[in-house]
Amino acid sequence: MHKIILLIDISEEYGQNLMKGIVKYSKEHGPWIFCRMPLFYRETLGMEGIVDFAKEWEADGIIAQLYNDLDVKKVLDAGIRLIVEDFKERFLDIPNITGGYFEAGKIGAEYFLAKGFRNFAFYGFKNIVWSRERAEGFANHLNPLGFEVHYFDNEQAPSRELWHYKPSALSQWLQSLPKPIAIMACDDERGQHITEACKHAKIQIPEEIAVLGVDNDKMTCNLSDPPLSSIDLDTEKGGYEAARLMDLLITKQVTEKYDILVKPTQVITRQSTDIASANDKYIAKALRFIHQNIDNRINVANVLKQVPLSRRALEKRFQETTGTGVYKYIYNLQIQKFAQRLLETDKTIFEIALESGFDNSKNISRQFKQVKGCTPIEYRTKHLARKK
């Protein structure tokens, strides 16, 4: 029976989902005993105090959120296995619970491009790995296409500054940006900073600024006004795989360290991005109609009824704005909605196909694979924590 100390921040959904995955694995392969150590012990006890407690409790392992300047070698010297979140930067000599940060940035860029945006910005921290790499992934996808990314480093604002209470460096930056603009925030908390600062500065969301966060922390996203769109992560699977690695380390089935990768899965659209920005007002209207009616089995003819354009003119202008044709845009969005339901429900492939507007559900696996590179079943297995 393994005895594991959990030093994880569960005030946000990321930590809660990590915990869910860890507990799920322990129930399938345990039983395990857990000690959930309050996060403030990191500051009050320090590494030496944590090690003393772990030795007294006879812990087999620790899964923790630790600063890089802490002497984690003390844990290893005590014979206790350690897996850490890359809270600030990745650790070099021990396994990290890290993320597909570059990929998340790319997903954000692709999402905004598909909505027709041509102005872009990123709000985050340059001195924290998960923010820095998300920003790089965002810019690396946009810069080769000729787009500049405006950047605001959270460290530019004084720590004592109440950005939600009075004019701030953030609100001044937001006012200075070209409009309309798409802003990706490094996480949902920073995304909420933007929505609150915009409210103070009387900037309209999503008409002038569309905002996208990361983590899909539902509490934070829905506290935001308007509710915040966010990139979802397979965090529960990350927790599950971290527990698997801890099990292998304790039983000495592996000796080489490897990192656990929490991957981005999809964008969950809420009101902060529920609009298409285009210089062409008719294409903006067409995009808005598509997104609002995607579950109603719409087609190109339905879109044509919304704008005073011929089929040829619509296709030409739609292609110029989004980089794809109307039919393909609708089709890809239907697949994206299908993928979202795969992870959010336990419904069968057939049931989800009907809900997502696919008349021929027998071909959905082939169609899904053309867009996502894998079958629906493989997609579920890839992103959800499952026993092997």
ABEGO torsion letter per residue (X at the ends): XBBBBBBBBAABAAAAAAAAAAAAAAAAAOBBBBBBBBAAAAAAAEAAAAAAAAAAAGBABBBBBBBAABBAAAAAAAGBBBBBBBAABBBAABBBBBBBAAAAAAAAAAAAAAAGBABBBBBBBAABAAAAAAAAAAAAAAAAAGBBBBBBBAAABBAABBAAABBBAAAAAAAABBOBBBBBBABAAAAAAAAAAAAAAGBBOAAABBBBBBGGBAAAAAABOBBBBBBBBBAAAAAAAAAAAAAAAAAGABABBBBBBBBBABBBBBAAABBBBBABAAAAAAAAAAAAAAAAGBBAAAAAAABBBBAAAAAAAAAAAAGBBAAAAAAAAAAAAAAAAAAABABBAAAAAAAAGBABAAAAAAAAAAAAGBBAAAAAAAABBBBX
